[in-house]
Amino acid sequence: MLRDWQLATVAAIRDETPSVRTIAFSLPQWTGHLAGQHVDVRLTTDDGYQAERSYSIASPSGRTALIEITVERIADGEVSPFLTAQLALGDTIELRGPLGGYFTWRPDNPAPLMLIAGGSGIVPLMSMLRTRTKAANRPPARLLYSSRQFEEIIYRSELDRLVTTNDGFSLNTALTRGAPANWSGETRRVDGDMLAKYTFPAAQAPHNFVCGPTSFVETVADRLVALGHQENAIKTERFGPTGEKR
Amino acid sequence: MIEDARASDGNAVAGPLGRFFAFDITRMMVICAKCASESPLGALRLYGDQMGIVLRCVHCGEVNLRALEVKGVLSLDARGATRLILHSTVDPL
């Protein structure tokens, strides 16, 4: 694990939704990462003021030449407006990582993989799905993804493609602020009934990863415990409204 | 569970606090001094900012760990935890 700041060069930029952008960085000293890990990004202004934020890695695990982060623009944020609007190809920024060993998943883990995302909480879970897709033996996996609106679903086309591969992955999406006319998914916030319907039963001993805003994660984790899951089979990552994470 | 939408969690201190340690601290198990529950540091509730870090028990809200960094010197107050349990398994990658 590299604990010092290193210079990352922007190698590619891709818009995911009107307010979410994926940035690929080239890192000469990158030692590889696990799915679920994050990096810290540090910006320094001309007068020396520094701001640090954590962003989950979106790309699959391993010793890759590039890593990707996916960033949601927070209107009054200090870092995300810069990353999503001003940072350009070839620019360099300071980055530290990979970081965190708790909220991680390894592809040799045979337990059913249950992923539950709220909004941009999908990012580290997408790294897990992409890592799974590259693996020789893929455990069954399900994603329950809550978004405000259809247009805000991050990685929508890639997720739809993953479903069609029929490799044991299934996707259920909930929209909380209105849905298109032909929408066949859920149209309310994730609750206990929805979790009972779409998650692996506790008897199958799945590993559950929950990521999203604090209130979302608290609700989901509580309901999973109520459904009989062991607490150590529920891994959580939360971000507050002012945390500007991801 | 403690309800407070402002908090994030211990995952976020892997960088700022973790740089003082030779192992990944987010997997360190923390035993709460008040309710005796056992949680990975990464799952604790995080308050504070880059200078001062407060990590609270998810179950009872007790302050398990306080960390203050001034000019590269870390001061760690762990009186809210009766035990810290570490695993010697290799760090990820």
Interface residues (C-beta under 8 A of the other chain):
Chain A: M1 R3 D4 T31 G32 H33 L34 Q37 H38 V39 D40 E52 S54 R63 R96 G97 P98 L99 G100 G101 Y102 F103 T104 P213 T214 S215 E218 A221 D222 K235 T236 E237 R238 F239 G240 P241 T242 G243 K245
Chain B: M1 E3 D4 A5 R6 A7 S8 D9 G10 N11 A12 A14 G15 P16 G18 R19 D24 T26 R27 P40 L41 G42 A43 Q50 D91 P92 L93
